[in-house]
Amino acid sequence: MSTALMIVLAFISVVLIISILLQSSNSAGLSGSIGGGAEQLFGKKKSQGYDGILSRISTVTAVLFIVLSLVLVALE
């Protein structure tokens, strides 16, 4: 049981890292080079566009990361 939860936690960690790195910042780091074309696809609205989707993904994965971490600690 704990091995399966650790695998899920590792997957969620990778998704969380990628979603945070792809978000735009003031300097337009990694998301500026990769997500330039995607902004045309999703539109330029921040709340419903590319940044809004990445924000929701990172919020959900952060909550899942915390919950799974606490479950794993409670199991051991």
Contact map, one row per residue, 1 for C-alpha under 8 A:
1111100000000000000000000000000000000000000000000000000000000000000000000000
1111110000000000000000000000000000000000000000000000000000000000000000010010
1111111000000000000000000000000000000000000000000000000000000000000000000000
1111111100000000000000000000000000000000000000000000000000000000000000000000
1111111110000000000000000000000000000000000000000000000000000000000100010000
0111111111000000000000000000000000000000000000000000000000000000000000010000
0011111111100000000000000000000000000000000000000000000000000000000000000000
0001111111110000000000000000000000000000000000000000000000000000000000000000
0000111111111000000000000000000000000000000000000000000000000000100110000000
0000011111111100000000000000000000000000000000000000000000000000000000000000
0000001111111110000000000000000000000000000000000000000000000000000000000000
0000000111111111000000000000000000000000000000000000000000001001100000000000
0000000011111111100000000000000000000000000000000000000000001000100000000000
0000000001111111110000000000000000000000000000000000000000000000000000000000
0000000000111111111000000000000000000000000000000000000001001000000000000000
0000000000011111111100000000000000000000000000000000000011001100000000000000
0000000000001111111110000000000000000000000000000000000000000000000000000000
0000000000000111111111000000000000000000000000000000000000000000000000000000
0000000000000011111111100000000000000000000000000000011011000000000000000000
0000000000000001111111100000000000000000000000000000011001000000000000000000
0000000000000000111111100000011000000000000000000000000000000000000000000000
0000000000000000011111110000011001100000000000000000010000000000000000000000
0000000000000000001111111000011000000000000000000010011000000000000000000000
0000000000000000000001111111111100000000000000000010000000000000000000000000
0000000000000000000000111111100000000000000000000000000000000000000000000000
0000000000000000000000011111000000000000000000000000000000000000000000000000
0000000000000000000000011111100000000000000000000000000000000000000000000000
0000000000000000000000011111111110000000000000000000000000000000000000000000
0000000000000000000000011011111110000000000000000000000000000000000000000000
0000000000000000000011110001111111000000000000000000000000000000000000000000
0000000000000000000011110001111111110000000000000000000000000000000000000000
0000000000000000000000010001111111110000000000000000000000000000000000000000
0000000000000000000000000001111111110000000000000000000000000000000000000000
0000000000000000000001000000011111111000000000000000000000000000000000000000
0000000000000000000001000000001111111110000000000000000000000000000000000000
0000000000000000000000000000001111111111000000000000000000000000000000000000
0000000000000000000000000000000001111111100000000000000000000000000000000000
0000000000000000000000000000000000111111110000000100000000000000000000000000
0000000000000000000000000000000000111111111100001100000000000000000000000000
0000000000000000000000000000000000011111111100000000000000000000000000000000
0000000000000000000000000000000000001111111000000000000000000000000000000000
0000000000000000000000000000000000000111111100011100000000000000000000000000
0000000000000000000000000000000000000011111110001100000000000000000000000000
0000000000000000000000000000000000000011011111001100000000000000000000000000
0000000000000000000000000000000000000000001111111000000000000000000000000000
0000000000000000000000000000000000000000000111111111000000000000000000000000
0000000000000000000000000000000000000000000011111011100000000000000000000000
0000000000000000000000000000000000000000010011111111100000000000000000000000
0000000000000000000000000000000000000010011111111111100000000000000000000000
0000000000000000000000000000000000000110011101011111110000000000000000000000
0000000000000000000000110000000000000000000001111111111000000000000000000000
0000000000000000000000000000000000000000000001111111111100000000000000000000
0000000000000000000000000000000000000000000000111111111110000000000000000000
0000000000000000001101100000000000000000000000000111111111000000000000000000
0000000000000000001100100000000000000000000000000011111111100000000000000000
0000000000000000000000000000000000000000000000000001111111110000000000000000
0000000000000001001000000000000000000000000000000000111111111000000000000000
0000000000000011001100000000000000000000000000000000011111111100000000000000
0000000000000000000000000000000000000000000000000000001111111110000000000000
0000000000000000000000000000000000000000000000000000000111111111000000000000
0000000000011011000000000000000000000000000000000000000011111111100000000000
0000000000000001000000000000000000000000000000000000000001111111110000000000
0000000000000000000000000000000000000000000000000000000000111111111000000000
0000000000010000000000000000000000000000000000000000000000011111111100000000
0000000010011000000000000000000000000000000000000000000000001111111110000000
0000000000000000000000000000000000000000000000000000000000000111111111000000
0000000000000000000000000000000000000000000000000000000000000011111111100000
0000100010000000000000000000000000000000000000000000000000000001111111110000
0000000010000000000000000000000000000000000000000000000000000000111111111000
0000000000000000000000000000000000000000000000000000000000000000011111111100
0000000000000000000000000000000000000000000000000000000000000000001111111110
0100110000000000000000000000000000000000000000000000000000000000000111111111
0000000000000000000000000000000000000000000000000000000000000000000011111111
0000000000000000000000000000000000000000000000000000000000000000000001111111
0100000000000000000000000000000000000000000000000000000000000000000000111111
0000000000000000000000000000000000000000000000000000000000000000000000011111
